Amino acid sequence: MGEPVCKSPYTAADFKASKPAVLGLVEVLFNRRLSTLLTRLLVRTPLSPNQVTVLSFVVILPGVYLLSTGERLALIGAGLLIQLSFTLDCCDGELARLRGLSSPFGAWLDGLLDRIAELMLCLALGRALDHQSGDPYAYFYSFVVFAALAMTHIATLMNATAFGKGQLAESASCGLLGRLAGLVRVPPLKLRNYLRSGIDVYLMVFTLGAAFDHLMGVVYYFAIVQNLYWLAIVFVVIRQKR
């Protein structure tokens, strides 16, 4: 007889509980479905959550290079690696919560590597646009993308500083968002999460822009949608505080 199969000590309920409380729509529909499958494998390995965080960063490095070339087939590979990197980035938190290893350092490392990856993606985007068209404004476009990301992080930090957790839930149930939530029959706080343009959304924008060879579409998204998003956060904070 063969050796008995080693079963995971964690149940389906454990894996479900390992998900963060706040999930964006792209995470719900795509990334977290894949990350659960990967986490089921990673939990059987000796890899620590911080090592998975570093692995996620390592995976995106060839994706950055492929994106920077601006070549058609390379861009498809870049899109796949960007999404695989983010899926692994989801796994590190799930693994930490499953094993009870969440730590301030782990959160800091995760955030630091995410910001470095974003900067590299923006620079690679500029180089790809320059390579494809020789546009003298190519690196200016990449700066616009990075500035939109930076302002999103700053505005989000302002939001977290201005509101407590309970106040966030309360404010989400009021005004236009509350009325819209009632119309589509989605809880206000969940709808607020679905409408946010977080890392799951903008990395998917990079992925789709690369996969379909429409890099200026990435620039348009950040120049318009992402800037409107952080401006809306600022407006909400000012309005609520007044």
Secondary structure as the mmCIF struct_conf table of DSSP 4:
data_model
#
loop_
_struct_conf.conf_type_id
_struct_conf.id
_struct_conf.beg_label_comp_id
_struct_conf.beg_label_asym_id
_struct_conf.beg_label_seq_id
_struct_conf.end_label_comp_id
_struct_conf.end_label_asym_id
_struct_conf.end_label_seq_id
HELX_LH_PP_P HELX_LH_PP_P1 GLY A 2 SER A 8
BEND BEND1 PRO A 9 PRO A 9
HELX_RH_AL_P HELX_RH_AL_P1 ALA A 12 ALA A 17
TURN_TY1_P TURN_TY1_P1 SER A 18 SER A 18
BEND BEND2 LYS A 19 LYS A 19
BEND BEND3 ALA A 21 ALA A 21
HELX_RH_AL_P HELX_RH_AL_P2 LEU A 25 VAL A 26
HELX_RH_PI_P HELX_RH_PI_P1 GLU A 27 ASN A 31
HELX_RH_AL_P HELX_RH_AL_P3 ARG A 32 LEU A 42
TURN_TY1_P TURN_TY1_P2 VAL A 43 ARG A 44
BEND BEND4 THR A 45 PRO A 46
HELX_RH_AL_P HELX_RH_AL_P4 PRO A 49 THR A 69
HELX_RH_AL_P HELX_RH_AL_P5 ARG A 72 ARG A 99
TURN_TY1_P TURN_TY1_P3 GLY A 100 GLY A 100
HELX_RH_AL_P HELX_RH_AL_P6 PRO A 104 SER A 133
TURN_TY1_P TURN_TY1_P4 PRO A 136 TYR A 137
HELX_RH_AL_P HELX_RH_AL_P7 ALA A 138 ALA A 162
HELX_RH_AL_P HELX_RH_AL_P8 LYS A 165 ALA A 172
TURN_TY1_P TURN_TY1_P5 SER A 173 SER A 173
BEND BEND5 CYS A 174 CYS A 174
HELX_RH_AL_P HELX_RH_AL_P9 GLY A 175 VAL A 184
TURN_TY1_P TURN_TY1_P6 ARG A 185 ARG A 185
HELX_RH_AL_P HELX_RH_AL_P10 PRO A 188 LEU A 195
HELX_RH_AL_P HELX_RH_AL_P11 ILE A 199 ALA A 211
TURN_TY1_P TURN_TY1_P7 PHE A 212 ASP A 213
HELX_RH_AL_P HELX_RH_AL_P12 LEU A 215 TYR A 220
HELX_RH_PI_P HELX_RH_PI_P2 TYR A 221 GLN A 226
HELX_RH_AL_P HELX_RH_AL_P13 ASN A 227 LYS A 241
#
